[in-house]
Amino acid sequence: MSIANEEEVLEYLTDVMRRDGFDETDNIKFSDSFKAAELLGKHYGLFSDGHAQGAGEVVILDNIPDEVNADKS
């Protein structure tokens, strides 16, 4: 028996969250779907402070002409 790789785990959690491929006999509860969604959200960093505030990549734009920078030194 081999260990599940990351893709297999993410596919399984997605199936549980969406209740895809399961029937009534599998007895997937709402709490199971919620927990799968929580684990996927944590994996993708959806609950971090930076993501919640919509923080993106920081870009520093130096648009001050070189002669102004030279005067300051």
mmCIF file of the N, C-alpha and C atoms, coordinates in Angstrom:
data_MODEL
# 
_entry.id   MODEL 
# 
loop_
_atom_site.group_PDB 
_atom_site.id 
_atom_site.type_symbol 
_atom_site.label_atom_id 
_atom_site.label_alt_id 
_atom_site.label_comp_id 
_atom_site.label_asym_id 
_atom_site.label_entity_id 
_atom_site.label_seq_id 
_atom_site.pdbx_PDB_ins_code 
_atom_site.Cartn_x 
_atom_site.Cartn_y 
_atom_site.Cartn_z 
_atom_site.occupancy 
_atom_site.B_iso_or_equiv 
_atom_site.pdbx_formal_charge 
_atom_site.auth_seq_id 
_atom_site.auth_comp_id 
_atom_site.auth_asym_id 
_atom_site.auth_atom_id 
_atom_site.pdbx_PDB_model_num 
ATOM 1   N N  . MET A 1 1  ? 0.851   -1.175 0.000   1.00 0.00 ? 1  MET A N  1 
ATOM 2   C CA . MET A 1 1  ? 0.000   0.000  0.000   1.00 0.00 ? 1  MET A CA 1 
ATOM 3   C C  . MET A 1 1  ? 0.896   1.237  0.000   1.00 0.00 ? 1  MET A C  1 
ATOM 4   N N  . SER A 1 2  ? 0.570   2.191  -0.843  1.00 0.00 ? 2  SER A N  1 
ATOM 5   C CA . SER A 1 2  ? 1.384   3.397  -0.932  1.00 0.00 ? 2  SER A CA 1 
ATOM 6   C C  . SER A 1 2  ? 0.685   4.569  -0.223  1.00 0.00 ? 2  SER A C  1 
ATOM 7   N N  . ILE A 1 3  ? 1.464   5.567  0.082   1.00 0.00 ? 3  ILE A N  1 
ATOM 8   C CA . ILE A 1 3  ? 0.951   6.755  0.753   1.00 0.00 ? 3  ILE A CA 1 
ATOM 9   C C  . ILE A 1 3  ? 0.334   7.676  -0.294  1.00 0.00 ? 3  ILE A C  1 
ATOM 10  N N  . ALA A 1 4  ? -0.800  8.256  0.033   1.00 0.00 ? 4  ALA A N  1 
ATOM 11  C CA . ALA A 1 4  ? -1.481  9.166  -0.890  1.00 0.00 ? 4  ALA A CA 1 
ATOM 12  C C  . ALA A 1 4  ? -0.629  10.411 -1.101  1.00 0.00 ? 4  ALA A C  1 
ATOM 13  N N  . ASN A 1 5  ? -0.564  10.869 -2.355  1.00 0.00 ? 5  ASN A N  1 
ATOM 14  C CA . ASN A 1 5  ? 0.177   12.098 -2.624  1.00 0.00 ? 5  ASN A CA 1 
ATOM 15  C C  . ASN A 1 5  ? -0.741  13.303 -2.408  1.00 0.00 ? 5  ASN A C  1 
ATOM 16  N N  . GLU A 1 6  ? -0.171  14.491 -2.534  1.00 0.00 ? 6  GLU A N  1 
ATOM 17  C CA . GLU A 1 6  ? -0.924  15.719 -2.252  1.00 0.00 ? 6  GLU A CA 1 
ATOM 18  C C  . GLU A 1 6  ? -2.154  15.850 -3.148  1.00 0.00 ? 6  GLU A C  1 
ATOM 19  N N  . GLU A 1 7  ? -2.004  15.535 -4.418  1.00 0.00 ? 7  GLU A N  1 
ATOM 20  C CA . GLU A 1 7  ? -3.133  15.664 -5.350  1.00 0.00 ? 7  GLU A CA 1 
ATOM 21  C C  . GLU A 1 7  ? -4.284  14.742 -4.966  1.00 0.00 ? 7  GLU A C  1 
ATOM 22  N N  . GLU A 1 8  ? -3.968  13.518 -4.559  1.00 0.00 ? 8  GLU A N  1 
ATOM 23  C CA . GLU A 1 8  ? -5.012  12.580 -4.139  1.00 0.00 ? 8  GLU A CA 1 
ATOM 24  C C  . GLU A 1 8  ? -5.762  13.086 -2.912  1.00 0.00 ? 8  GLU A C  1 
ATOM 25  N N  . VAL A 1 9  ? -5.027  13.627 -1.955  1.00 0.00 ? 9  VAL A N  1 
ATOM 26  C CA . VAL A 1 9  ? -5.648  14.145 -0.734  1.00 0.00 ? 9  VAL A CA 1 
ATOM 27  C C  . VAL A 1 9  ? -6.557  15.328 -1.064  1.00 0.00 ? 9  VAL A C  1 
ATOM 28  N N  . LEU A 1 10 ? -6.078  16.243 -1.901  1.00 0.00 ? 10 LEU A N  1 
ATOM 29  C CA . LEU A 1 10 ? -6.885  17.408 -2.266  1.00 0.00 ? 10 LEU A CA 1 
ATOM 30  C C  . LEU A 1 10 ? -8.129  16.995 -3.049  1.00 0.00 ? 10 LEU A C  1 
ATOM 31  N N  . GLU A 1 11 ? -8.001  16.007 -3.930  1.00 0.00 ? 11 GLU A N  1 
ATOM 32  C CA . GLU A 1 11 ? -9.168  15.513 -4.676  1.00 0.00 ? 11 GLU A CA 1 
ATOM 33  C C  . GLU A 1 11 ? -10.186 14.881 -3.733  1.00 0.00 ? 11 GLU A C  1 
ATOM 34  N N  . TYR A 1 12 ? -9.700  14.097 -2.775  1.00 0.00 ? 12 TYR A N  1 
ATOM 35  C CA . TYR A 1 12 ? -10.612 13.460 -1.823  1.00 0.00 ? 12 TYR A CA 1 
ATOM 36  C C  . TYR A 1 12 ? -11.349 14.500 -0.983  1.00 0.00 ? 12 TYR A C  1 
ATOM 37  N N  . LEU A 1 13 ? -10.607 15.488 -0.460  1.00 0.00 ? 13 LEU A N  1 
ATOM 38  C CA . LEU A 1 13 ? -11.241 16.536 0.342   1.00 0.00 ? 13 LEU A CA 1 
ATOM 39  C C  . LEU A 1 13 ? -12.258 17.325 -0.474  1.00 0.00 ? 13 LEU A C  1 
ATOM 40  N N  . THR A 1 14 ? -11.947 17.579 -1.735  1.00 0.00 ? 14 THR A N  1 
ATOM 41  C CA . THR A 1 14 ? -12.885 18.283 -2.611  1.00 0.00 ? 14 THR A CA 1 
ATOM 42  C C  . THR A 1 14 ? -14.146 17.448 -2.823  1.00 0.00 ? 14 THR A C  1 
ATOM 43  N N  . ASP A 1 15 ? -13.988 16.151 -3.024  1.00 0.00 ? 15 ASP A N  1 
ATOM 44  C CA . ASP A 1 15 ? -15.152 15.262 -3.196  1.00 0.00 ? 15 ASP A CA 1 
ATOM 45  C C  . ASP A 1 15 ? -16.019 15.239 -1.942  1.00 0.00 ? 15 ASP A C  1 
ATOM 46  N N  . VAL A 1 16 ? -15.392 15.178 -0.777  1.00 0.00 ? 16 VAL A N  1 
ATOM 47  C CA . VAL A 1 16 ? -16.153 15.170 0.476   1.00 0.00 ? 16 VAL A CA 1 
ATOM 48  C C  . VAL A 1 16 ? -16.872 16.502 0.660   1.00 0.00 ? 16 VAL A C  1 
ATOM 49  N N  . MET A 1 17 ? -16.170 17.604 0.387   1.00 0.00 ? 17 MET A N  1 
ATOM 50  C CA . MET A 1 17 ? -16.775 18.924 0.538   1.00 0.00 ? 17 MET A CA 1 
ATOM 51  C C  . MET A 1 17 ? -18.004 19.058 -0.361  1.00 0.00 ? 17 MET A C  1 
ATOM 52  N N  . ARG A 1 18 ? -17.878 18.595 -1.607  1.00 0.00 ? 18 ARG A N  1 
ATOM 53  C CA . ARG A 1 18 ? -18.984 18.696 -2.574  1.00 0.00 ? 18 ARG A CA 1 
ATOM 54  C C  . ARG A 1 18 ? -19.952 17.526 -2.501  1.00 0.00 ? 18 ARG A C  1 
ATOM 55  N N  . ARG A 1 19 ? -19.582 16.502 -1.721  1.00 0.00 ? 19 ARG A N  1 
ATOM 56  C CA . ARG A 1 19 ? -20.353 15.260 -1.609  1.00 0.00 ? 19 ARG A CA 1 
ATOM 57  C C  . ARG A 1 19 ? -20.488 14.565 -2.959  1.00 0.00 ? 19 ARG A C  1 
ATOM 58  N N  . ASP A 1 20 ? -19.455 14.689 -3.788  1.00 0.00 ? 20 ASP A N  1 
ATOM 59  C CA . ASP A 1 20 ? -19.426 14.043 -5.102  1.00 0.00 ? 20 ASP A CA 1 
ATOM 60  C C  . ASP A 1 20 ? -18.995 12.589 -4.957  1.00 0.00 ? 20 ASP A C  1 
ATOM 61  N N  . GLY A 1 21 ? -19.674 11.721 -5.664  1.00 0.00 ? 21 GLY A N  1 
ATOM 62  C CA . GLY A 1 21 ? -19.308 10.313 -5.670  1.00 0.00 ? 21 GLY A CA 1 
ATOM 63  C C  . GLY A 1 21 ? -19.744 9.543  -4.445  1.00 0.00 ? 21 GLY A C  1 
ATOM 64  N N  . PHE A 1 22 ? -20.542 10.136 -3.607  1.00 0.00 ? 22 PHE A N  1 
ATOM 65  C CA . PHE A 1 22 ? -21.030 9.457  -2.403  1.00 0.00 ? 22 PHE A CA 1 
ATOM 66  C C  . PHE A 1 22 ? -22.541 9.307  -2.516  1.00 0.00 ? 22 PHE A C  1 
ATOM 67  N N  . ASP A 1 23 ? -23.067 8.241  -1.961  1.00 0.00 ? 23 ASP A N  1 
ATOM 68  C CA . ASP A 1 23 ? -24.524 8.087  -1.929  1.00 0.00 ? 23 ASP A CA 1 
ATOM 69  C C  . ASP A 1 23 ? -24.996 8.090  -0.481  1.00 0.00 ? 23 ASP A C  1 
ATOM 70  N N  . GLU A 1 24 ? -26.268 7.863  -0.282  1.00 0.00 ? 24 GLU A N  1 
ATOM 71  C CA . GLU A 1 24 ? -26.849 7.929  1.070   1.00 0.00 ? 24 GLU A CA 1 
ATOM 72  C C  . GLU A 1 24 ? -26.226 6.914  2.029   1.00 0.00 ? 24 GLU A C  1 
ATOM 73  N N  . THR A 1 25 ? -25.743 5.795  1.512   1.00 0.00 ? 25 THR A N  1 
ATOM 74  C CA . THR A 1 25 ? -25.163 4.772  2.384   1.00 0.00 ? 25 THR A CA 1 
ATOM 75  C C  . THR A 1 25 ? -23.789 5.181  2.907   1.00 0.00 ? 25 THR A C  1 
ATOM 76  N N  . ASP A 1 26 ? -23.127 6.132  2.245   1.00 0.00 ? 26 ASP A N  1 
ATOM 77  C CA . ASP A 1 26 ? -21.814 6.585  2.710   1.00 0.00 ? 26 ASP A CA 1 
ATOM 78  C C  . ASP A 1 26 ? -21.920 7.487  3.930   1.00 0.00 ? 26 ASP A C  1 
ATOM 79  N N  . ASN A 1 27 ? -23.105 8.066  4.131   1.00 0.00 ? 27 ASN A N  1 
ATOM 80  C CA . ASN A 1 27 ? -23.390 8.832  5.347   1.00 0.00 ? 27 ASN A CA 1 
ATOM 81  C C  . ASN A 1 27 ? -22.414 9.994  5.564   1.00 0.00 ? 27 ASN A C  1 
ATOM 82  N N  . ILE A 1 28 ? -22.193 10.795 4.510   1.00 0.00 ? 28 ILE A N  1 
ATOM 83  C CA . ILE A 1 28 ? -21.358 11.990 4.638   1.00 0.00 ? 28 ILE A CA 1 
ATOM 84  C C  . ILE A 1 28 ? -22.198 13.075 5.307   1.00 0.00 ? 28 ILE A C  1 
ATOM 85  N N  . LYS A 1 29 ? -21.750 13.496 6.486   1.00 0.00 ? 29 LYS A N  1 
ATOM 86  C CA . LYS A 1 29 ? -22.497 14.505 7.244   1.00 0.00 ? 29 LYS A CA 1 
ATOM 87  C C  . LYS A 1 29 ? -22.072 15.908 6.817   1.00 0.00 ? 29 LYS A C  1 
ATOM 88  N N  . PHE A 1 30 ? -22.920 16.892 7.152   1.00 0.00 ? 30 PHE A N  1 
ATOM 89  C CA . PHE A 1 30 ? -22.593 18.283 6.864   1.00 0.00 ? 30 PHE A CA 1 
ATOM 90  C C  . PHE A 1 30 ? -21.285 18.667 7.554   1.00 0.00 ? 30 PHE A C  1 
ATOM 91  N N  . SER A 1 31 ? -21.072 18.181 8.753   1.00 0.00 ? 31 SER A N  1 
ATOM 92  C CA . SER A 1 31 ? -19.843 18.515 9.481   1.00 0.00 ? 31 SER A CA 1 
ATOM 93  C C  . SER A 1 31 ? -18.608 17.969 8.756   1.00 0.00 ? 31 SER A C  1 
ATOM 94  N N  . ASP A 1 32 ? -18.749 16.827 8.068   1.00 0.00 ? 32 ASP A N  1 
ATOM 95  C CA . ASP A 1 32 ? -17.640 16.286 7.283   1.00 0.00 ? 32 ASP A CA 1 
ATOM 96  C C  . ASP A 1 32 ? -17.329 17.198 6.100   1.00 0.00 ? 32 ASP A C  1 
ATOM 97  N N  . SER A 1 33 ? -18.384 17.673 5.431   1.00 0.00 ? 33 SER A N  1 
ATOM 98  C CA . SER A 1 33 ? -18.202 18.580 4.292   1.00 0.00 ? 33 SER A CA 1 
ATOM 99  C C  . SER A 1 33 ? -17.575 19.891 4.747   1.00 0.00 ? 33 SER A C  1 
ATOM 100 N N  . PHE A 1 34 ? -18.038 20.398 5.890   1.00 0.00 ? 34 PHE A N  1 
ATOM 101 C CA . PHE A 1 34 ? -17.510 21.647 6.427   1.00 0.00 ? 34 PHE A CA 1 
ATOM 102 C C  . PHE A 1 34 ? -16.038 21.496 6.801   1.00 0.00 ? 34 PHE A C  1 
ATOM 103 N N  . LYS A 1 35 ? -15.687 20.398 7.425   1.00 0.00 ? 35 LYS A N  1 
ATOM 104 C CA . LYS A 1 35 ? -14.301 20.159 7.832   1.00 0.00 ? 35 LYS A CA 1 
ATOM 105 C C  . LYS A 1 35 ? -13.400 20.040 6.603   1.00 0.00 ? 35 LYS A C  1 
ATOM 106 N N  . ALA A 1 36 ? -13.880 19.371 5.556   1.00 0.00 ? 36 ALA A N  1 
ATOM 107 C CA . ALA A 1 36 ? -13.104 19.250 4.323   1.00 0.00 ? 36 ALA A CA 1 
ATOM 108 C C  . ALA A 1 36 ? -12.875 20.636 3.717   1.00 0.00 ? 36 ALA A C  1 
ATOM 109 N N  . ALA A 1 37 ? -13.903 21.485 3.720   1.00 0.00 ? 37 ALA A N  1 
ATOM 110 C CA . ALA A 1 37 ? -13.769 22.842 3.195   1.00 0.00 ? 37 ALA A CA 1 
ATOM 111 C C  . ALA A 1 37 ? -12.765 23.632 4.030   1.00 0.00 ? 37 ALA A C  1 
ATOM 112 N N  . GLU A 1 38 ? -12.808 23.453 5.332   1.00 0.00 ? 38 GLU A N  1 
ATOM 113 C CA . GLU A 1 38 ? -11.871 24.144 6.222   1.00 0.00 ? 38 GLU A CA 1 
ATOM 114 C C  . GLU A 1 38 ? -10.434 23.720 5.930   1.00 0.00 ? 38 GLU A C  1 
ATOM 115 N N  . LEU A 1 39 ? -10.207 22.425 5.772   1.00 0.00 ? 39 LEU A N  1 
ATOM 116 C CA . LEU A 1 39 ? -8.862  21.928 5.493   1.00 0.00 ? 39 LEU A CA 1 
ATOM 117 C C  . LEU A 1 39 ? -8.352  22.425 4.144   1.00 0.00 ? 39 LEU A C  1 
ATOM 118 N N  . LEU A 1 40 ? -9.221  22.448 3.152   1.00 0.00 ? 40 LEU A N  1 
ATOM 119 C CA . LEU A 1 40 ? -8.828  22.980 1.844   1.00 0.00 ? 40 LEU A CA 1 
ATOM 120 C C  . LEU A 1 40 ? -8.508  24.474 1.942   1.00 0.00 ? 40 LEU A C  1 
ATOM 121 N N  . GLY A 1 41 ? -9.327  25.212 2.679   1.00 0.00 ? 41 GLY A N  1 
ATOM 122 C CA . GLY A 1 41 ? -9.077  26.643 2.863   1.00 0.00 ? 41 GLY A CA 1 
ATOM 123 C C  . GLY A 1 41 ? -7.751  26.901 3.538   1.00 0.00 ? 41 GLY A C  1 
ATOM 124 N N  . LYS A 1 42 ? -7.424  26.110 4.535   1.00 0.00 ? 42 LYS A N  1 
ATOM 125 C CA . LYS A 1 42 ? -6.135  26.260 5.220   1.00 0.00 ? 42 LYS A CA 1 
ATOM 126 C C  . LYS A 1 42 ? -4.993  25.932 4.274   1.00 0.00 ? 42 LYS A C  1 
ATOM 127 N N  . HIS A 1 43 ? -5.168  24.890 3.456   1.00 0.00 ? 43 HIS A N  1 
ATOM 128 C CA . HIS A 1 43 ? -4.128  24.508 2.503   1.00 0.00 ? 43 HIS A CA 1 
ATOM 129 C C  . HIS A 1 43 ? -3.829  25.648 1.542   1.00 0.00 ? 43 HIS A C  1 
ATOM 130 N N  . TYR A 1 44 ? -4.871  26.323 1.072   1.00 0.00 ? 44 TYR A N  1 
ATOM 131 C CA . TYR A 1 44 ? -4.705  27.407 0.116   1.00 0.00 ? 44 TYR A CA 1 
ATOM 132 C C  . TYR A 1 44 ? -4.472  28.765 0.777   1.00 0.00 ? 44 TYR A C  1 
ATOM 133 N N  . GLY A 1 45 ? -4.397  28.811 2.105   1.00 0.00 ? 45 GLY A N  1 
ATOM 134 C CA . GLY A 1 45 ? -4.111  30.055 2.822   1.00 0.00 ? 45 GLY A CA 1 
ATOM 135 C C  . GLY A 1 45 ? -5.243  31.058 2.759   1.00 0.00 ? 45 GLY A C  1 
ATOM 136 N N  . LEU A 1 46 ? -6.462  30.587 2.679   1.00 0.00 ? 46 LEU A N  1 
ATOM 137 C CA . LEU A 1 46 ? -7.608  31.484 2.552   1.00 0.00 ? 46 LEU A CA 1 
ATOM 138 C C  . LEU A 1 46 ? -7.931  32.225 3.836   1.00 0.00 ? 46 LEU A C  1 
ATOM 139 N N  . PHE A 1 47 ? -7.411  31.763 4.969   1.00 0.00 ? 47 PHE A N  1 
ATOM 140 C CA . PHE A 1 47 ? -7.779  32.367 6.248   1.00 0.00 ? 47 PHE A CA 1 
ATOM 141 C C  . PHE A 1 47 ? -6.653  33.201 6.846   1.00 0.00 ? 47 PHE A C  1 
ATOM 142 N N  . SER A 1 48 ? -5.601  33.457 6.090   1.00 0.00 ? 48 SER A N  1 
ATOM 143 C CA . SER A 1 48 ? -4.499  34.267 6.607   1.00 0.00 ? 48 SER A CA 1 
ATOM 144 C C  . SER A 1 48 ? -4.881  35.743 6.536   1.00 0.00 ? 48 SER A C  1 
ATOM 145 N N  . ASP A 1 49 ? -4.252  36.554 7.357   1.00 0.00 ? 49 ASP A N  1 
ATOM 146 C CA . ASP A 1 49 ? -4.561  37.982 7.405   1.00 0.00 ? 49 ASP A CA 1 
ATOM 147 C C  . ASP A 1 49 ? -4.334  38.658 6.064   1.00 0.00 ? 49 ASP A C  1 
ATOM 148 N N  . GLY A 1 50 ? -3.259  38.318 5.387   1.00 0.00 ? 50 GLY A N  1 
ATOM 149 C CA . GLY A 1 50 ? -2.961  38.940 4.113   1.00 0.00 ? 50 GLY A CA 1 
ATOM 150 C C  . GLY A 1 50 ? -4.014  38.645 3.064   1.00 0.00 ? 50 GLY A C  1 
ATOM 151 N N  . HIS A 1 51 ? -4.524  37.436 3.061   1.00 0.00 ? 51 HIS A N  1 
ATOM 152 C CA . HIS A 1 51 ? -5.546  37.062 2.081   1.00 0.00 ? 51 HIS A CA 1 
ATOM 153 C C  . HIS A 1 51 ? -6.873  37.732 2.405   1.00 0.00 ? 51 HIS A C  1 
ATOM 154 N N  . ALA A 1 52 ? -7.222  37.799 3.670   1.00 0.00 ? 52 ALA A N  1 
ATOM 155 C CA . ALA A 1 52 ? -8.510  38.363 4.064   1.00 0.00 ? 52 ALA A CA 1 
ATOM 156 C C  . ALA A 1 52 ? -8.599  39.848 3.721   1.00 0.00 ? 52 ALA A C  1 
ATOM 157 N N  . GLN A 1 53 ? -7.478  40.546 3.752   1.00 0.00 ? 53 GLN A N  1 
ATOM 158 C CA . GLN A 1 53 ? -7.476  41.972 3.468   1.00 0.00 ? 53 GLN A CA 1 
ATOM 159 C C  . GLN A 1 53 ? -7.254  42.256 1.991   1.00 0.00 ? 53 GLN A C  1 
ATOM 160 N N  . GLY A 1 54 ? -7.122  41.220 1.199   1.00 0.00 ? 54 GLY A N  1 
ATOM 161 C CA . GLY A 1 54 ? -6.927  41.413 -0.226  1.00 0.00 ? 54 GLY A CA 1 
ATOM 162 C C  . GLY A 1 54 ? -5.529  41.908 -0.573  1.00 0.00 ? 54 GLY A C  1 
ATOM 163 N N  . ALA A 1 55 ? -4.576  41.617 0.296   1.00 0.00 ? 55 ALA A N  1 
ATOM 164 C CA . ALA A 1 55 ? -3.210  42.068 0.048   1.00 0.00 ? 55 ALA A CA 1 
ATOM 165 C C  . ALA A 1 55 ? -2.622  41.307 -1.123  1.00 0.00 ? 55 ALA A C  1 
ATOM 166 N N  . GLY A 1 56 ? -1.982  42.031 -1.995  1.00 0.00 ? 56 GLY A N  1 
ATOM 167 C CA . GLY A 1 56 ? -1.338  41.412 -3.139  1.00 0.00 ? 56 GLY A CA 1 
ATOM 168 C C  . GLY A 1 56 ? 0.158   41.613 -3.063  1.00 0.00 ? 56 GLY A C  1 
ATOM 169 N N  . GLU A 1 57 ? 0.782   41.466 -4.188  1.00 0.00 ? 57 GLU A N  1 
ATOM 170 C CA . GLU A 1 57 ? 2.217   41.651 -4.282  1.00 0.00 ? 57 GLU A CA 1 
ATOM 171 C C  . GLU A 1 57 ? 2.555   43.131 -4.102  1.00 0.00 ? 57 GLU A C  1 
ATOM 172 N N  . VAL A 1 58 ? 3.599   43.404 -3.342  1.00 0.00 ? 58 VAL A N  1 
ATOM 173 C CA . VAL A 1 58 ? 4.029   44.779 -3.125  1.00 0.00 ? 58 VAL A CA 1 
ATOM 174 C C  . VAL A 1 58 ? 4.989   45.173 -4.238  1.00 0.00 ? 58 VAL A C  1 
ATOM 175 N N  . VAL A 1 59 ? 4.702   46.293 -4.906  1.00 0.00 ? 59 VAL A N  1 
ATOM 176 C CA . VAL A 1 59 ? 5.563   46.799 -5.970  1.00 0.00 ? 59 VAL A CA 1 
ATOM 177 C C  . VAL A 1 59 ? 6.020   48.193 -5.570  1.00 0.00 ? 59 VAL A C  1 
ATOM 178 N N  . ILE A 1 60 ? 7.333   48.399 -5.544  1.00 0.00 ? 60 ILE A N  1 
ATOM 179 C CA . ILE A 1 60 ? 7.888   49.710 -5.217  1.00 0.00 ? 60 ILE A CA 1 
ATOM 180 C C  . ILE A 1 60 ? 8.258   50.385 -6.527  1.00 0.00 ? 60 ILE A C  1 
ATOM 181 N N  . LEU A 1 61 ? 7.668   51.525 -6.763  1.00 0.00 ? 61 LEU A N  1 
ATOM 182 C CA . LEU A 1 61 ? 7.884   52.270 -8.002  1.00 0.00 ? 61 LEU A CA 1 
ATOM 183 C C  . LEU A 1 61 ? 8.741   53.487 -7.696  1.00 0.00 ? 61 LEU A C  1 
ATOM 184 N N  . ASP A 1 62 ? 9.940   53.527 -8.276  1.00 0.00 ? 62 ASP A N  1 
ATOM 185 C CA . ASP A 1 62 ? 10.835  54.676 -8.103  1.00 0.00 ? 62 ASP A CA 1 
ATOM 186 C C  . ASP A 1 62 ? 10.632  55.597 -9.291  1.00 0.00 ? 62 ASP A C  1 
ATOM 187 N N  . ASN A 1 63 ? 9.759   56.578 -9.130  1.00 0.00 ? 63 ASN A N  1 
ATOM 188 C CA . ASN A 1 63 ? 9.465   57.493 -10.222 1.00 0.00 ? 63 ASN A CA 1 
ATOM 189 C C  . ASN A 1 63 ? 9.998   58.904 -9.965  1.00 0.00 ? 63 ASN A C  1 
ATOM 190 N N  . ILE A 1 64 ? 10.943  59.010 -9.031  1.00 0.00 ? 64 ILE A N  1 
ATOM 191 C CA . ILE A 1 64 ? 11.563  60.303 -8.738  1.00 0.00 ? 64 ILE A CA 1 
ATOM 192 C C  . ILE A 1 64 ? 12.789  60.428 -9.641  1.00 0.00 ? 64 ILE A C  1 
ATOM 193 N N  . PRO A 1 65 ? 12.912  61.527 -10.385 1.00 0.00 ? 65 PRO A N  1 
ATOM 194 C CA . PRO A 1 65 ? 14.048  61.699 -11.299 1.00 0.00 ? 65 PRO A CA 1 
ATOM 195 C C  . PRO A 1 65 ? 15.378  61.609 -10.555 1.00 0.00 ? 65 PRO A C  1 
ATOM 196 N N  . ASP A 1 66 ? 16.418  61.145 -11.232 1.00 0.00 ? 66 ASP A N  1 
ATOM 197 C CA . ASP A 1 66 ? 17.737  60.953 -10.626 1.00 0.00 ? 66 ASP A CA 1 
ATOM 198 C C  . ASP A 1 66 ? 18.324  62.244 -10.078 1.00 0.00 ? 66 ASP A C  1 
ATOM 199 N N  . GLU A 1 67 ? 18.067  63.403 -10.734 1.00 0.00 ? 67 GLU A N  1 
ATOM 200 C CA . GLU A 1 67 ? 18.647  64.654 -10.233 1.00 0.00 ? 67 GLU A CA 1 
ATOM 201 C C  . GLU A 1 67 ? 18.074  65.040 -8.872  1.00 0.00 ? 67 GLU A C  1 
ATOM 202 N N  . VAL A 1 68 ? 16.829  64.688 -8.562  1.00 0.00 ? 68 VAL A N  1 
ATOM 203 C CA . VAL A 1 68 ? 16.245  64.958 -7.240  1.00 0.00 ? 68 VAL A CA 1 
ATOM 204 C C  . VAL A 1 68 ? 16.904  64.064 -6.207  1.00 0.00 ? 68 VAL A C  1 
ATOM 205 N N  . ASN A 1 69 ? 17.133  62.800 -6.549  1.00 0.00 ? 69 ASN A N  1 
ATOM 206 C CA . ASN A 1 69 ? 17.797  61.874 -5.637  1.00 0.00 ? 69 ASN A CA 1 
ATOM 207 C C  . ASN A 1 69 ? 19.230  62.307 -5.366  1.00 0.00 ? 69 ASN A C  1 
ATOM 208 N N  . ALA A 1 70 ? 19.910  62.867 -6.359  1.00 0.00 ? 70 ALA A N  1 
ATOM 209 C CA . ALA A 1 70 ? 21.300  63.300 -6.211  1.00 0.00 ? 70 ALA A CA 1 
ATOM 210 C C  . ALA A 1 70 ? 21.390  64.486 -5.259  1.00 0.00 ? 70 ALA A C  1 
ATOM 211 N N  . ASP A 1 71 ? 20.389  65.386 -5.244  1.00 0.00 ? 71 ASP A N  1 
ATOM 212 C CA . ASP A 1 71 ? 20.382  66.546 -4.353  1.00 0.00 ? 71 ASP A CA 1 
ATOM 213 C C  . ASP A 1 71 ? 20.278  66.170 -2.882  1.00 0.00 ? 71 ASP A C  1 
ATOM 214 N N  . LYS A 1 72 ? 19.711  64.994 -2.595  1.00 0.00 ? 72 LYS A N  1 
ATOM 215 C CA . LYS A 1 72 ? 19.482  64.591 -1.213  1.00 0.00 ? 72 LYS A CA 1 
ATOM 216 C C  . LYS A 1 72 ? 20.722  63.983 -0.576  1.00 0.00 ? 72 LYS A C  1 
ATOM 217 N N  . SER A 1 73 ? 21.746  63.637 -1.359  1.00 0.00 ? 73 SER A N  1 
ATOM 218 C CA . SER A 1 73 ? 22.915  62.980 -0.767  1.00 0.00 ? 73 SER A CA 1 
ATOM 219 C C  . SER A 1 73 ? 24.003  63.928 -0.365  1.00 0.00 ? 73 SER A C  1 
# 
